[in-house]
Amino acid sequence: MSAAPLFLVDGHNLLWRSWFGFPARIRSRDKTRDVTGVFGFFALLRVALRELPVRPEVVVAFDGENAWDRRSAIDPAYKAHRPTDEAAMAPIRALDDVMRGLTSVGIQQMCIDTDEADDLIASLHRRAAGREVWIMSADRDFYQLLDSRTRILNTARKPGSRIIDRHEIDARFGVVPEQWCDRISLVGDPSDGIRGIYGVGTVTAARLLAGGLRIEDLPDSGRLVGRIGHRIRESLDQITRWKSLAEMSTECRIVDDFLTGTPTVELPPAPAVLDLLDLW
């Protein structure tokens, strides 16, 4: 029997979306607790799973407490702009309950102190070679993982446009997924503190990388002309660092039998999960 599709969830991405983007605040029955983060997490996850044609094996990956250290050592600007005040970090208060909820309903989760969820998902994706893989996230960094067996499900998009495959990347951005990190190093990624090169947008990046070129190919390509070409030549060391920040690691420590290949049990409605956790 073939293995079930693997459904990999970017846990923090979903939790932040649940807390800040859920259409209404959800409170406990006695109105004393805001449980929007937990309720929204399981409600949105259930909606996503119901969009798949068959029941998958589900794994939720979370950032470790020191997950940014490796990339911050490469570039101190990495995610340094993100707010850390109490309001911005409010979803973290729901994290323990979300993890307890996943355990209660039998969904596998993974969190390693020094690894980002992106790298855990990339490592699980590599480990699942040959299997159909779905990734649930609104983070474009995952575009680099798209291939013939991999799709992204972004339920924040409108119905009919929630499934992203490798062909959409080429059609929208003029690069293939294997070039995604090269593109980011040129155009930037404000969410991760990657500035990119001033004046380089989607069209220019696609022209520079046309034909499958990578950043390391550009100096000898004859394409670095004019002011933008000069800026790129002057910034090649920084561009190379930015590319390394964007590249996901596939070398995270994963025990051999972590993936079972069998479908995860059906996720109950969010109110039932909150009842299991005594959060109502």
Secondary structure, DSSP 8 states (H G I E B T S, - for coil): -----EEEEEHHHHHHHHHHH-SS--B-TTS--B-HHHHHHHHHHHHHHHTSSS--EEEEEE--TTTTHHHHHH-TTTTTTS--STTTTGGGGGHHHHHHHHHHHT-EEEE-TT--HHHHHHHHHHHTTTS-EEEE-S-GGGGGG--TTEEEE-TTS-TTS-EE-HHHHHHHHSS-GGGHHHHHHHH-BGGGTB---TT--HHHHHHHHTTT--GGGGGGTT---HHHHHHHHHTHHHHHHHHHHHS--S-----TTS---S-------HHHHHHHTT--
